Amino acid sequence: MYRRRTEWRYHRNQAGLTLLEVLLAAVILGLAAVSVFNLLVVTRQLQTDARQHMEALRTAESVLESYKARPYSDIARPGEELDDQVVVAVAERAGLKVVTVTVFYPAGEGVKSVSLTLERGPR
């Protein structure tokens, strides 16, 4: 009979979780959830920055293609601003006209830029 009572007490004590174990599990799950949510926020910001960079690059390529299609004599010498985000600079070096297109775009809390350059000679 003594043996049965001891076994019953042992099984009764092992039947559930203590409050400390439940709290510890909740804290661990909370930390894991916060980490995952932070990762999602950072990933979204990186995705937005990449999308804005690609749009700026497409704009710069488009402007540069329009300069590539112009005759050599029609390429203007001074720099010109198409708008507040696109700046075109034209310089002459060794018989070549060098066209640099710079596109500014917002990224995070600052402003970044993309520049493409074309060297064009008379044909």
Secondary structure, 3 states (H helix, E strand, C coil): CHHHHHHHHHHHHCCCCCHHHHHHHHHHHHHHHHHHHHHHHHHHHHHHHHHHHHHHHHHHHHHHHHHHHCCHHHCCCCCEECCCCEEEEEEEECCEEEEEEEEEEEECCEEEEEEEEEEECCC
